[in-house]
Amino acid sequence: MPYGVSRRNSPVRGANENREPPINWRRGLFRTWIVVSSAWIMGWAIYLIVFGLQGGLRQFGEILAVPVVLFGPPVALFLFGFGVRWAIYGFKGEARPQ
């Protein structure tokens, strides 16, 4: 209907139909965690590669610390976020998170 009346701002529609959809906090925070974790891993990987090329990481024990440095903080941040979500949903009624 190219020449019709726009129904977008029509007073006939309900008040809830003109609102923007609610923010999906779960998806947004998960994507933020993915971006921050990727930046953390890439930054440390580049640093460790340069450090290794300069003669660092000579002992086997030092090499075993690399996975802890790369993946420890992102996993800890994910578990912390999961714990915060669990605690926040504890304040709500009997409705379970979807």
Secondary structure, DSSP 4 states (H G I P E B T S, - for coil): -TTS--STT-TTS-GGGGSPPPP-HHHHHHHHHHHHHHHHHHHHHHHHHHHHHTT---SHHHHHHHHHHHHHHHHHHHHHHHHHHHHHHHTS-SPPP-
